[in-house]
Amino acid sequence: MMRMRWILSLAGLLLVASAIAGVAQPHFGHSATTATTAPAGKTITVSGDGSVTAVPDRATFNFSIETRAKTASAALAQNSADATAVIAALKNAGITSANIQTSQVSLNPQTSQDGTTIVGYAASNSVTVRTALASAGKIVDAAVGAGANGVSGPSLDVSDQTALYRDALHKAVDNARLKAQALADATGLTLGAVQTVTEGGSAAPFPIADKMSAAGAPIEAGTQQIQANVTVTYAAS
């Protein structure tokens, strides 16, 4: 009888242990999850270039007037008089005050050959002038004739660069679409709407044989090519 009770007690203990073990174990088969990501949309990204060529219609010059004298005050006084004469001549030639700007005034001592003695002073005055390209030759002649002893330039540009750049941008966008369409056709895709556009641009002059030699020094007009660049991303399907 005692043996039977011992067997029944052992069986009960085993059942309790099994129940506890079943509760403690995780049920992996019932808690598994799967993450899914929607496929990204197809796109085509290309760069496009556009340019507009124009003949410059403005020129910028720098005229310098240098004078020398024994004393600093004498050099400055003479230089001031000479610079005033040059500016007056430029205005008489049709340049407005708004297009004349003093760019530098300097005074430097002049020494003997061995560098030990100051023998005089050199004063200099430089003015920057913007003019219509058609008048460039006579403007140079007027400045030199009035006493300018240094000339640098011209720097040529186009007066309406903003409008020309917009035209170049239109051409760049058209060029980008042609490239994108070619890629779509080659890969069996259908080109969709524009997703993004990024702009970038520059301008560089290219000389040609086109002289503006009215009255005075001949000036080569050359050309200025206004360039624009864009990067465009299109949807594709």
C-alpha positions as CSV (number, residue, x, y, z in Angstrom):
1,M,0.0,0.0,0.0
2,M,2.8,2.4,0.9
3,R,4.5,1.5,-2.5
4,M,1.4,2.4,-4.4
5,R,1.1,5.8,-2.6
6,W,4.8,6.5,-3.4
7,I,4.2,5.8,-7.1
8,L,1.1,8.1,-7.2
9,S,3.1,10.9,-5.5
10,L,5.9,10.6,-8.0
11,A,3.5,10.7,-10.9
12,G,1.9,13.8,-9.6
13,L,5.2,15.5,-9.2
14,L,6.1,14.7,-12.8
15,L,2.8,16.2,-14.1
16,V,3.4,19.4,-12.2
17,A,6.9,19.7,-13.5
18,S,5.7,19.2,-17.1
19,A,3.1,21.9,-16.7
20,I,5.6,24.4,-15.4
21,A,8.0,23.6,-18.2
22,G,5.2,24.1,-20.8
23,V,4.5,27.5,-19.4
24,A,8.1,28.6,-19.4
25,Q,8.9,27.6,-23.0
26,P,8.2,30.3,-25.7
27,H,5.8,29.4,-28.5
28,F,7.9,30.5,-31.6
29,G,5.4,29.2,-34.1
30,H,2.7,31.5,-32.9
31,S,4.7,34.8,-32.6
32,A,6.8,35.0,-35.8
33,T,6.4,38.3,-37.9
34,T,7.6,39.3,-41.4
35,A,8.7,42.9,-42.4
36,T,8.1,43.9,-46.0
37,T,9.3,47.1,-47.9
38,A,7.6,48.5,-50.9
39,P,9.8,48.6,-54.0
40,A,11.3,52.1,-54.8
41,G,9.9,53.9,-57.8
42,K,12.1,54.0,-61.0
43,T,13.7,57.2,-62.0
44,I,16.0,58.5,-64.7
45,T,18.5,61.3,-63.9
46,V,20.3,63.2,-66.6
47,S,22.3,66.5,-67.1
48,G,21.4,69.0,-69.8
49,D,23.5,71.8,-71.3
50,G,22.3,74.9,-73.1
51,S,24.1,78.0,-74.5
52,V,23.3,81.3,-76.2
53,T,26.0,83.2,-78.1
54,A,25.9,87.0,-78.2
55,V,28.2,89.8,-79.4
56,P,29.4,91.9,-76.4
57,D,28.1,95.5,-76.4
58,R,30.0,96.9,-73.4
59,A,33.7,97.4,-72.6
60,T,35.5,98.2,-69.4
61,F,38.9,99.9,-69.3
62,N,41.3,101.0,-66.6
63,F,43.2,104.2,-67.3
64,S,46.2,105.2,-65.1
65,I,47.9,108.6,-64.7
66,E,51.4,108.6,-63.2
67,T,53.5,111.7,-62.5
68,R,56.9,112.2,-60.9
69,A,58.3,115.2,-58.9
70,K,61.0,116.0,-56.4
71,T,58.6,116.2,-53.5
72,A,55.6,114.2,-52.5
73,S,53.3,117.2,-52.4
74,A,54.4,118.2,-55.9
75,A,53.9,114.7,-57.3
76,L,50.4,114.5,-55.8
77,A,49.4,118.0,-57.0
78,Q,50.5,117.3,-60.5
79,N,48.9,113.9,-60.5
80,S,45.6,115.4,-59.3
81,A,45.6,118.0,-62.0
82,D,46.4,115.3,-64.7
83,A,43.7,112.9,-63.4
84,T,41.2,115.7,-63.4
85,A,42.0,116.5,-67.0
86,V,41.6,112.8,-68.0
87,I,38.2,112.5,-66.2
88,A,37.0,115.7,-67.9
89,A,38.0,114.4,-71.3
90,L,36.2,111.1,-70.6
91,K,33.0,113.0,-69.7
92,N,33.3,115.2,-72.8
93,A,33.5,112.0,-74.8
94,G,30.2,110.9,-73.5
95,I,31.0,108.8,-70.4
96,T,28.6,109.6,-67.5
97,S,29.8,110.0,-63.9
98,A,28.1,106.7,-63.0
99,N,30.4,104.8,-65.3
100,I,33.7,106.4,-64.0
101,Q,35.2,105.1,-60.8
102,T,38.5,105.8,-59.1
103,S,40.1,102.4,-58.5
104,Q,43.5,103.3,-57.0
105,V,45.6,106.2,-55.8
106,S,49.2,105.7,-54.8
107,L,52.4,107.6,-53.9
108,N,55.8,105.9,-53.8
109,P,59.3,107.2,-53.1
110,Q,61.9,106.9,-55.9
111,T,65.4,106.1,-54.7
112,S,68.9,106.3,-56.2
113,Q,70.5,103.3,-57.9
114,D,72.1,102.1,-54.6
115,G,68.8,102.5,-52.8
116,T,70.2,104.8,-50.1
117,T,68.7,108.2,-51.2
118,I,65.2,109.3,-52.0
119,V,65.5,111.3,-55.2
120,G,61.8,111.9,-55.9
121,Y,58.2,110.6,-55.7
122,A,55.8,108.9,-58.1
123,A,52.1,109.5,-57.7
124,S,49.5,107.4,-59.6
125,N,45.8,107.6,-60.0
126,S,43.7,104.9,-61.8
127,V,40.1,105.1,-63.0
128,T,37.9,102.4,-64.3
129,V,35.5,103.3,-67.1
130,R,32.6,101.4,-68.6
131,T,31.4,102.3,-72.1
132,A,29.4,101.1,-75.0
133,L,31.7,98.9,-77.2
134,A,30.9,101.0,-80.3
135,S,32.5,104.0,-78.5
136,A,35.5,102.1,-77.0
137,G,38.0,103.4,-79.6
138,K,37.3,107.1,-79.2
139,I,37.2,106.7,-75.3
140,V,40.7,105.3,-75.3
141,D,41.9,108.1,-77.6
142,A,40.3,110.7,-75.4
143,A,41.9,109.4,-72.2
144,V,45.4,109.0,-73.7
145,G,45.1,112.4,-75.4
146,A,44.3,114.0,-72.0
147,G,47.3,112.5,-70.2
148,A,46.6,108.9,-69.3
149,N,49.9,107.0,-69.7
150,G,48.6,103.6,-68.8
151,V,45.7,101.6,-70.4
152,S,44.5,98.1,-69.5
153,G,41.5,96.3,-70.9
154,P,39.1,96.0,-72.4
155,S,37.0,93.6,-70.4
156,L,34.0,92.9,-72.6
157,D,30.5,91.8,-71.6
158,V,26.9,91.7,-72.7
159,S,24.5,94.2,-71.1
160,D,21.5,91.8,-70.9
161,Q,23.1,88.7,-69.6
162,T,20.1,87.9,-67.4
163,A,17.7,87.4,-70.3
164,L,20.3,85.5,-72.3
165,Y,20.9,83.1,-69.3
166,R,17.2,82.4,-69.0
167,D,17.2,81.4,-72.7
168,A,20.2,79.1,-72.1
169,L,18.4,77.5,-69.2
170,H,15.4,76.7,-71.4
171,K,17.8,75.0,-73.9
172,A,19.4,73.1,-71.1
173,V,16.1,71.7,-69.9
174,D,15.1,70.7,-73.4
175,N,18.5,69.0,-73.8
176,A,18.0,67.1,-70.6
177,R,14.6,65.8,-71.7
178,L,16.0,64.6,-75.0
179,K,18.6,62.6,-73.1
180,A,16.1,61.2,-70.7
181,Q,13.8,60.1,-73.5
182,A,16.6,58.4,-75.3
183,L,17.5,56.5,-72.1
184,A,13.9,55.5,-71.6
185,D,13.5,54.3,-75.1
186,A,16.8,52.3,-74.9
187,T,15.7,50.5,-71.7
188,G,12.1,49.9,-72.5
189,L,10.7,52.4,-69.9
190,T,8.1,55.1,-70.2
191,L,9.3,58.6,-69.3
192,G,7.2,60.3,-66.6
193,A,7.0,63.7,-65.0
194,V,10.0,65.8,-63.6
195,Q,10.8,64.9,-60.0
196,T,13.6,67.3,-59.3
197,V,15.7,70.0,-61.1
198,T,19.1,71.4,-60.0
199,E,20.6,74.4,-61.7
200,G,24.2,75.4,-62.4
201,G,25.7,77.8,-65.0
202,S,28.6,79.8,-66.3
203,A,29.6,82.2,-69.0
204,A,32.9,82.4,-71.0
205,P,34.0,84.7,-73.8
206,F,35.2,83.4,-77.2
207,P,37.0,85.8,-79.6
208,I,36.0,86.2,-83.3
209,A,37.2,88.5,-86.0
210,D,34.6,91.3,-85.6
211,K,36.3,94.7,-85.2
212,M,34.7,97.8,-83.7
213,S,37.1,100.4,-85.1
214,A,34.8,103.5,-85.3
215,A,37.2,106.4,-84.5
216,G,40.3,105.4,-82.6
217,A,41.9,102.2,-81.5
218,P,40.4,99.1,-83.0
219,I,38.6,96.8,-80.6
220,E,37.8,93.1,-81.3
221,A,34.3,92.5,-80.2
222,G,34.5,88.7,-80.0
223,T,31.5,86.8,-78.7
224,Q,30.3,85.8,-75.3
225,Q,28.7,82.4,-74.8
226,I,26.2,82.3,-72.0
227,Q,26.1,78.7,-70.7
228,A,23.6,76.9,-68.4
229,N,23.6,73.4,-67.0
230,V,20.8,71.6,-65.2
231,T,20.4,68.1,-63.6
232,V,16.9,66.7,-63.9
233,T,15.4,63.6,-62.4
234,Y,12.3,62.1,-64.2
235,A,9.9,59.4,-63.0
236,A,9.9,56.3,-65.1
237,S,7.7,53.2,-65.4
